[in-house]
Amino acid sequence: MKKNSFIRKSALRKILVTSVIIGLLGIGIQTVSHLSPFIVSAQEDTWILTLRITGSSDREATIILKGSPNASDGQDVDDIPIPPPPMPPYIRAWFATSFPIPFNVLLNESKQFPSDWAEWNLSIIWVPELENDSFTTLNITWNPSQAIQSSFDSLQLYERNTSVANMLTENHYSFPSNGSIHHFQIIGKTINDTSGENDFPILPITLGIIVLVIVVIIAVFWYKQKK
């Protein structure tokens, strides 16, 4: 009898240990699988989007908008003021900000990334030669593969509060100019997931604990019945 009792107790211990290990593994797997998006998001690298503005002449302008984990929506070391304009004719482009002079007009503007929302205020002007007031066509071009790296669900170019280009799928926008300043906005958005799939895994952990408790109760009940 003692031998049988010892065997039953040994078997019970093995069952309990195995149950605990399986339960903890399940909880661990669920936790890691739900935490992985947060870990990946925190390790995202800086992304840039280069905008090239050209016209009918050989003049052009290039500016860069950027997202970085080390940046903020305020003034940063990566925010570079635009240099003084050359002699006409020229194309001049800048990001308008509320920062103090000379950082109120930027050649490069960096925003905090990752982010659910980011906006760049883009201004462009074509200054023709003196006494030349004719119209010209300006072209804004970019690489959509750079835009996709932003991880935004939507990255739109707006003019007068109207979307004129989907920067994730299109690569240019053209417009006529007679020497006046044109104002645009580049707005990136991330659609928030309301399904709860990206929340911290409280529910899976709770279910894992409940399953573990049930296994232990069954094992104890079985042991008392056999005793």
Secondary structure, 3 states (H helix, E strand, C coil): CHHHHHHHHHHHHHHHHHHHHHHHHHHHHHHHHHHHHHHHHHCCCCEEEEEEEECCCCCEEEEEEEEECCCCCCCCCCCEECCCCCCCCEEEEEEECCCCCCCCEEEEEEEECCCCEEEEEEEEEEECCCCCCCCEEEEEECCHHHHHCCCCCEEEEEECCEEEEECCCCCEEEEEECCCCEEEEEEEECCCCCCCCCCCCHHHHHHHHHHHHHHHHHHHHHHHHHC
